[in-house]
Amino acid sequence: MKKSVLFCLLLIVICLHPVLADDIVINEIMYNSPGKDVEFIELYNSSTRVIDLQGWYILDDNDTHNPCYLEGSLEPQGFLIVPGDVSLFASNYPGASPVNSNDFESGADGWSLGNGGDVVRLFNSSNQLVDMVAYEDGNDWPGSADGNGPSLELLNPTLDNSLAISWDPSATTGGTPGSVNSVWTQDVSPVCKDGYRSIDLPESGVEVPVMVTAYDFEGLEKVELMVDTGNGYFPIRMADDGLQNDVLAGDSIFTAVIPGYGNGTLVKYYAVATDNQSQSDCWPNKAPAEYHAYTVGYTPPSLRITEILAVNDTVNMDSYGEYDDWIEIYNADEQSVNLMGMYIANDLNNSRDFELPDYDLAPRDYVLIWADDDLDQGALHADFKLSSEGEAVALFESIDHGNVLIDGWQYGRMSA
């Protein structure tokens, strides 16, 4: 993450906008190692001066947790390893150094790095936020770092480490704590992300504009929309010239238009950005294995989320004898609806959270989805729980049917 000093005249502005004057960056994260979980965070001094770390600390996304205080100073182009558990780290990485003598897992209010995603924050001795990485175990973030051996490594310390594209899984099992990252490169791949189509479910013959954000630090060669209507993918050149359906030239938002097709046509698509070094990036990140799609002329079924329970002590026990959170789905259609490929979520913006199984829901019938984060208990047990403080519930269509919202709403605080 590039740092800059912000000179502010008003004290309140200084308080609201931390001064990022130091060049210490979060450079490597091991949040889920294979076998016994040996976590660590690596810091790197990208400046040309020695930086005193006394009073500095690392924290996750929870301010009630104990800060992990740093010690000593960091030489220019030097590394500091901050382990989750000092003893466990030393036994697994006997030659790695320098290692901070304090760790972040110890104590009653110690903390560990979340396997499904978390936030790593670095503060200086004035309690100013210096660096922050909010990683995930999917979406645009490298999924192989989640328990498969690699760590998350920053491609280059000068990059914006808040972006998923700035990270790769380490080429070395266990990562490279205390050493130059195994994936270090001078010329990084382009970015292709945040795509969307302007029409959710088009009717017959209607053209569909698709937009995607794409850029490269050294320059893009091309951005293409790959489209498949049943005979394999073909490219459509995307443009950022402000013409036709592209709104503004030079804003890094590229546009292409998918031609209109007849009712029932399944249209799959993804975008590819290629730089002048022939490096590429896709949206979605794992394309073409993952893709976006819609079916022309399709109308979603009349499914409704009719009831939820986020605090369950006595109502509706599952087959394992447990009173878990649940979400009730009702079929208001006149015909059976198969739920396979649809998604249920506790976030209106997460349309690919938990994929529903092959289940026929009869007309005017209900089914309970157990929100217990216990996948071992069956296909109707989701991988999340509901918050008693209030959040959202949402039901989304399958990928091929546009992955559109079928039903969803916010709920408030619940009590037993």
C-alpha positions in Angstrom: 0.0 0.0 0.0 1.6 3.3 -1.0 1.7 5.7 1.9 1.4 9.5 1.8 1.6 12.2 4.4 -1.7 14.1 4.7 -1.2 17.7 5.9 -4.4 18.9 7.6 -5.2 22.3 9.1 -8.0 21.1 11.3 -7.5 18.8 14.2 -10.7 17.0 13.6 -9.7 16.2 10.1 -6.3 14.8 11.4 -8.2 12.6 13.8 -10.6 11.3 11.2 -7.8 10.6 8.6 -4.8 8.7 10.0 -1.4 10.0 8.8 0.2 7.1 6.9 3.7 8.4 7.0 5.6 5.1 7.6 6.6 2.5 5.0 5.9 -0.7 6.9 3.6 -3.0 4.9 1.9 -6.2 5.6 3.8 -8.4 3.2 2.8 -12.1 3.9 -0.1 -13.8 5.8 -0.3 -17.4 6.8 -3.9 -17.8 8.1 -4.5 -21.5 7.6 -1.6 -23.8 7.3 -2.1 -27.5 6.6 -2.2 -29.8 9.6 -1.5 -28.0 12.9 -2.4 -24.4 12.2 0.8 -22.3 12.4 -0.2 -18.7 11.7 2.1 -15.7 11.1 2.1 -12.2 9.7 5.2 -10.8 8.0 6.0 -7.1 7.9 8.4 -5.4 5.5 10.2 -2.1 5.7 10.1 -0.7 2.1 11.7 2.6 3.2 15.4 3.6 3.2 15.5 4.3 7.0 15.4 2.3 10.2 12.0 2.4 11.8 11.5 2.1 15.6 8.6 -0.3 16.3 8.3 0.3 20.0 4.7 0.9 20.8 3.5 -0.4 17.4 0.9 -3.2 17.4 -1.1 -5.6 15.2 -4.8 -6.3 15.7 -7.5 -8.2 13.8 -11.0 -6.7 13.2 -12.0 -6.8 16.8 -11.0 -3.9 19.0 -11.8 -5.8 22.2 -8.9 -8.3 21.4 -5.5 -7.8 22.9 -3.1 -5.9 20.6 0.0 -7.8 19.6 2.8 -5.4 20.4 5.9 -5.2 18.3 9.5 -4.8 19.6 12.8 -3.5 18.4 13.4 -1.7 15.1 13.2 -2.7 11.5 16.0 -2.1 9.1 15.5 -0.9 5.5 14.2 -3.7 3.3 14.1 -5.8 6.4 11.4 -8.3 7.6 9.7 -9.0 10.9 7.7 -12.2 11.5 4.8 -11.9 14.0 3.7 -15.4 14.9 0.4 -16.6 16.2 2.2 -18.8 18.7 6.0 -18.2 19.2 6.8 -21.8 20.4 4.8 -23.5 17.7 6.2 -21.2 15.0 9.8 -21.9 16.2 9.3 -25.6 16.0 7.9 -25.4 12.4 10.2 -22.7 11.1 13.5 -23.2 13.0 15.6 -21.1 10.7 13.2 -18.2 10.2 14.1 -14.8 11.7 13.7 -12.2 13.0 10.7 -13.3 15.1 8.7 -10.9 17.3 8.8 -12.1 20.9 5.1 -11.3 21.4 2.5 -13.4 19.6 -1.2 -12.8 19.0 -2.8 -16.0 20.0 -1.7 -16.0 23.7 -3.9 -14.9 26.6 -7.6 -14.9 27.3 -8.2 -12.1 24.7 -5.7 -13.5 22.2 -7.0 -14.0 18.6 -6.3 -16.1 15.6 -6.7 -15.4 11.9 -10.0 -16.4 10.4 -9.9 -19.1 7.8 -12.9 -17.7 5.9 -11.5 -14.2 5.9 -10.3 -11.6 8.4 -8.7 -8.2 8.8 -5.1 -7.6 9.7 -4.4 -4.0 11.0 -1.1 -2.4 11.8 -1.0 0.6 14.1 2.0 2.9 15.1 2.9 4.1 18.5 0.5 7.0 18.1 -2.4 4.6 17.5 -2.6 5.7 13.9 -3.6 3.0 11.3 -0.6 2.4 9.1 -1.7 -0.5 7.0 -4.7 -2.8 6.7 -5.4 -6.0 4.7 -9.0 -7.5 4.6 -8.4 -10.8 3.0 -10.9 -13.5 2.0 -10.6 -17.2 1.2 -12.5 -16.8 -2.1 -13.9 -14.3 -4.6 -10.9 -12.6 -6.1 -8.5 -13.8 -3.3 -6.3 -16.9 -3.9 -8.3 -19.8 -2.4 -5.3 -22.2 -2.2 -3.9 -20.3 0.8 -6.9 -21.6 2.8 -5.3 -24.8 4.3 -3.7 -26.2 1.1 -0.1 -25.3 2.0 0.7 -21.8 0.6 0.6 -18.5 2.4 -0.7 -15.2 1.0 2.3 -13.3 -0.5 2.3 -9.8 -1.7 3.6 -9.6 -5.3 5.5 -6.4 -4.7 5.7 -4.2 -1.6 4.9 -1.1 -3.6 1.5 -2.4 -4.6 -1.8 -1.6 -2.9 -2.1 -4.6 -0.6 -5.8 -3.9 0.0 -6.4 -5.3 -3.5 -6.8 -9.1 -4.0 -4.9 -8.8 -7.3 -1.8 -7.7 -5.5 -1.5 -11.1 -3.8 -0.7 -14.7 -4.9 -0.4 -18.0 -3.1 3.2 -18.7 -2.2 5.1 -21.0 -4.6 6.6 -22.6 -1.5 4.6 -24.8 0.9 4.5 -23.0 4.2 5.4 -19.6 2.7 8.6 -17.7 3.1 8.6 -15.9 6.5 11.6 -13.6 6.9 12.6 -13.9 3.2 11.8 -12.4 -0.1 8.4 -13.6 -1.2 8.5 -16.5 -3.6 6.0 -14.8 -6.0 7.8 -11.4 -6.0 7.7 -9.7 -9.4 8.4 -6.4 -11.0 5.7 -6.6 -13.6 2.4 -7.6 -12.0 -0.7 -9.0 -13.8 -3.5 -6.7 -14.9 -6.7 -6.2 -12.8 -10.1 -7.4 -14.1 -12.9 -7.1 -11.6 -16.3 -5.7 -10.5 -18.2 -6.6 -13.6 -22.0 -6.4 -14.0 -24.6 -6.4 -16.7 -27.2 -3.7 -17.1 -30.2 -6.0 -17.6 -30.8 -8.8 -15.1 -33.1 -11.1 -17.2 -33.5 -9.8 -20.8 -36.4 -10.6 -23.0 -36.1 -12.1 -26.5 -33.9 -10.1 -28.9 -32.7 -7.6 -26.3 -29.0 -6.6 -26.3 -27.2 -6.7 -22.9 -24.4 -4.3 -22.1 -21.7 -5.8 -19.8 -19.3 -3.6 -17.9 -16.0 -4.5 -16.1 -13.3 -2.6 -14.3 -9.8 -3.3 -15.8 -6.4 -1.7 -15.6 -2.7 -2.5 -15.6 0.2 -0.6 -14.1 2.3 -1.1 -17.3 -0.5 -0.8 -19.8 -3.4 -3.0 -21.2 -3.2 -4.7 -24.5 -6.9 -5.6 -24.6 -10.1 -6.4 -22.7 -12.4 -9.0 -24.0 -15.8 -10.3 -23.1 -16.0 -14.1 -23.7 -19.5 -15.3 -24.6 -20.9 -18.8 -25.0 -24.4 -19.6 -26.3 -23.9 -23.3 -26.7 -21.1 -23.6 -29.3 -18.1 -22.5 -27.3 -16.8 -19.1 -26.2 -16.2 -16.3 -28.7 -14.6 -12.9 -27.9 -16.3 -9.5 -28.0 -13.8 -6.6 -27.7 -14.6 -4.3 -24.7 -14.0 -0.6 -25.0 -13.3 2.4 -22.7 -13.8 5.1 -25.3 -17.0 6.8 -24.2 -18.8 5.6 -27.4 -22.0 3.6 -27.9 -22.8 2.0 -24.5 -19.5 3.0 -22.7 -20.4 5.9 -20.5 -17.1 7.7 -19.9 -13.8 7.4 -21.7 -10.7 6.6 -19.8 -12.4 5.7 -16.5 -11.1 2.1 -16.5 -14.6 0.8 -17.0 -14.8 -1.2 -20.2 -18.1 -2.1 -22.0 -19.2 -4.7 -24.5 -22.7 -5.5 -25.7 -24.0 -9.1 -25.9 -26.3 -9.5 -28.9 -30.0 -10.3 -28.4 -31.0 -14.0 -28.5 -34.2 -15.9 -28.5 -36.1 -17.1 -25.5 -34.6 -20.0 -23.6 -31.0 -19.3 -24.8 -28.5 -19.8 -22.0 -25.8 -17.1 -22.4 -22.6 -17.6 -20.4 -19.9 -15.0 -20.2 -16.7 -13.8 -18.5 -14.2 -11.0 -19.1 -10.4 -11.2 -19.7 -7.9 -8.3 -19.4 -4.5 -8.9 -21.0 -1.5 -6.6 -20.6 1.4 -5.9 -23.0 3.4 -8.7 -21.3 0.7 -11.3 -22.2 -0.3 -11.6 -18.5 -4.0 -11.8 -17.9 -6.7 -11.6 -15.2 -10.3 -12.7 -15.4 -13.6 -11.7 -14.0 -14.8 -13.9 -12.3 -11.4 -14.8 -11.0 -11.6 -18.6 -11.8 -13.1 -18.2 -15.3 -13.9 -20.1 -17.4 -14.6 -22.7 -14.7 -16.7 -20.0 -13.0 -18.8 -17.7 -15.1 -21.8 -15.4 -15.1 -24.9 -16.2 -17.1 -28.6 -15.6 -17.8 -31.3 -17.4 -19.6 -33.2 -15.2 -22.1 -36.9 -14.8 -21.2 -36.7 -16.6 -17.9 -39.0 -15.7 -15.0 -37.9 -16.8 -11.5 -40.3 -18.9 -9.4 -42.5 -17.4 -6.7 -40.4 -18.5 -3.7 -40.5 -16.5 -0.5 -38.5 -16.4 2.7 -41.5 -16.3 5.0 -39.9 -16.8 8.5 -36.5 -17.0 10.2 -35.3 -17.7 13.7 -31.9 -16.4 14.8 -32.2 -17.4 18.5 -33.6 -20.9 18.8 -34.0 -22.6 22.1 -37.3 -24.5 21.7 -38.7 -24.2 18.2 -38.1 -26.8 15.4 -35.5 -29.3 16.4 -33.3 -30.7 13.6 -32.8 -34.5 13.1 -29.7 -34.3 15.3 -31.8 -33.1 18.3 -30.4 -29.6 18.1 -32.3 -26.3 18.2 -30.4 -24.3 15.5 -31.1 -21.1 13.6 -33.3 -21.7 10.5 -34.7 -20.0 7.4 -38.1 -21.0 6.1 -38.6 -21.0 2.3 -42.2 -21.1 0.9 -43.2 -22.1 -2.6 -46.1 -19.7 -3.6 -46.1 -21.2 -7.2 -48.7 -23.5 -8.6 -46.0 -26.1 -9.5 -43.1 -27.8 -7.8 -39.8 -25.9 -7.8 -36.4 -27.7 -7.7 -34.0 -25.7 -5.5 -30.8 -27.2 -6.9 -28.2 -24.5 -7.8 -30.0 -21.7 -6.0 -28.3 -19.9 -3.2 -29.2 -18.8 0.3 -27.3 -16.2 2.2 -27.2 -13.9 5.2 -26.1 -11.0 3.0 -28.1 -9.3 0.3 -24.9 -8.7 -1.7 -23.5 -12.2 -1.5 -25.4 -14.0 -4.3 -23.2 -17.2 -4.2 -23.0 -18.0 -0.5 -24.5 -21.4 0.2 -25.7 -23.5 -2.8 -28.9 -25.3 -2.2 -29.2 -29.1 -3.0 -31.4 -31.1 -5.3 -34.7 -30.7 -3.5 -38.2 -30.5 -4.9 -40.4 -28.1 -3.1 -44.1 -28.8 -3.7 -46.7 -26.0 -4.4 -47.8 -24.2 -1.2 -45.2 -26.1 0.8 -42.3 -25.1 3.1 -38.7 -26.2 3.7 -36.4 -25.2 6.5 -32.7 -24.4 5.8 -30.7 -24.9 9.0 -28.3 -21.9 9.5 -26.0 -23.8 11.8 -22.7 -23.7 10.0 -22.6 -27.5 10.2 -22.3 -29.0 6.7 -21.7 -32.5 8.1 -25.3 -32.7 9.2 -26.8 -32.7 5.7 -27.4 -30.8 2.5 -30.0 -28.5 4.1 -27.5 -27.3 6.7 -26.0 -24.0 5.5 -22.4 -22.9 6.1 -23.4 -19.8 8.2 -25.3 -18.8 11.2 -27.8 -16.0 11.7 -26.9 -13.0 13.9 -29.2 -12.3 16.8 -28.2 -8.6 16.5 -29.9 -8.4 13.1 -28.7 -8.7 9.5 -30.2 -9.9 6.2 -31.5 -13.1 4.6 -31.6 -13.6 0.9 -32.5 -16.3 -1.7 -30.8 -16.1 -5.1 -31.4 -17.8 -8.4 -28.9 -20.3 -9.9 -26.0 -19.0 -12.0 -27.6 -20.1 -15.3 -30.8 -18.3 -14.4 -29.1 -15.0 -13.8 -28.2 -15.4 -10.1 -30.7 -12.7 -9.4 -32.4 -12.0 -6.1 -35.6 -13.9 -5.7 -36.5 -12.7 -2.2 -34.6 -11.1 0.6 -35.0 -8.7 3.5 -33.4 -7.2 6.6 -34.4 -8.2 10.1 -33.7 -6.5 13.5 -32.4 -7.7 16.8 -33.9 -11.0 18.1 -34.0 -12.5 21.5 -35.0 -15.9 23.0 
